[in-house]
């Protein structure tokens, strides 16, 4: 009996890439492939890549190089995703052991690319398809309580530092009904928490209905207990959206709202489309309507032309906005972006020092906000076994990580725990007692 060809997928980057890997697995499983037990058993190895920062590309390229030793005779190695889209044919020239390249809109072509590669034809599928929403493809998700659901692809913003418009194409939104049907299917399989994904998800609009309508529709799906979304754009927070976040019970009390900088002058050079004042107004409106809201963000240092005064404005934004956490990073010039051509590039050692100072400020603010929660009771979804200590890792509605003792059978269930301590970033939770079991499995 002939064995079905087996595939293995490695994923790097954001949640959108994770969701795309689930789509790829769905495409391949639907075409007669099976999952490989390990890289050494794979007939097809696929690396799903990120290009948002230079470091992400270096990591992916390094891994592609390492995979040469796992690629057995006759096997096919493909590189897909944002880095593949950005480099295209150049990637095949740079890495002779890579057999095909596909961008985020080329996932339907995987079976054709794989067959051609097996015959010696190294193919490239990097054309943008503004109609591609992968309708009819069922994502191959791992069983569990959580699911990512892509509602929007591409981006129409033109931030001067960002390669996403070049790697994912123009913005387009799925039909609301298609999204709801996917959520319903996930819920029927045991999903209770969905994360809605888009490059600027708050600008979702399917031609008739906007993101506030989508939140309300998903909130009505039976079995869905929590709704999250990433990443919104500060310029898209209408009162309708704020109202939906406040009124839809399933929407979690957390928003990841990228700021990038606290300086209006830097934001103008970034072409972010909002000022410091508008950003803080959005945070204020959200906090006034959504009780207990946690706000996390992205902050960049070392953008071209950033002065000491600009950096001080970013530092003061941390306190003014009261961030609960932040992803912090140094500006990374990306080929083809307008910012890479700007004058007054900030010296690396200056950017590194600013990043160190910013990280400490974020940690200090987060520690203070988390310390104030110790002793309170929170609902958590137990997500998985923690990496160390024989504990379970769980998450609150406002996106705080909690480590607690308990059996593996708790994974995928909801528990009420008392937050018994914090390291500043992570909480410890007391095992549920009879008095706390109002939140059940």
Secondary structure, DSSP 8 states (H G I E B T S, - for coil): -----EEEEEE-SSHHHHHHHHHHHHHHHTTT-EE-SSGGG-SEEEEEE--SSHHHHHHHHHHHHHGGGT--TT-EEEEEEHHHHHHTHHHHHH-TT--EEE-TT-GGGHHHHHHHHHTT--EEE----TT---TT------SSSEEEEE-EES-----TT--HHHHH-S-EE--HHHHHHHHHHHHHTT--EEEEE-TTGGG-B-SS-BHHHHHHHHHTSTT--EEEEE-B-GGG--HHHHHHHHH-TTB-SEEEB--B-S-HHHHHHHT-S--HHHHHHHHHHHHHHSTT-EEEEEEEE--TT--HHHHHHHHHHHHHHT-SEEEEEE----TT-SGGG-S----HHHHHHHHHHHHHHHHHHHHHHHHTTTT-EEEEEEEEE-SSTT-EEEEETT--EEEE---GGGTT-EEEEEEEEE-SSEEEEE---GGGTTS--
